[in-house]
Amino acid sequence: METLFTAEELVRIEAAALECGLSVRDWVREVVLQRLKGEWRHDLEDAIWPVTVHRRPGGTLQELHHAGCWVPRGGEDTLTTAEARERAAKFDVRFCDACEPERFLVPFE
């Protein structure tokens, strides 16, 4: 994890994890999943969702990703959280197998 964050960021992460009563790794995992203590993070509504387009025989496949996914190369069209939820509900986009954005867009039960 030290390779992902600067020393300053690690200090802030450690403080936030301590405040929440979580290990550093668990805190980071919860933030990545956009949930802390079962609540959706408020900034999730401001997130952007890249959409990659794959041309295939018979049409195109649109694949939805979260902003931290390694699959998009940059420059793709993006959706707001509301647009991503709507398109996913209509099956207009396929969820990326690598980053599984449905974890963020589908309510946790």
Secondary structure, 3 states (H helix, E strand, C coil): CCCCCCHHHHHHHHHHHHHHCCCHHHHHHHHHCCEECCEECHHHHHCEEEEEEEEECCEEEEEECCCCCCCCCCCCEEEEHHHHHHHHHCCCCEECCCCCCHHHHCCCC
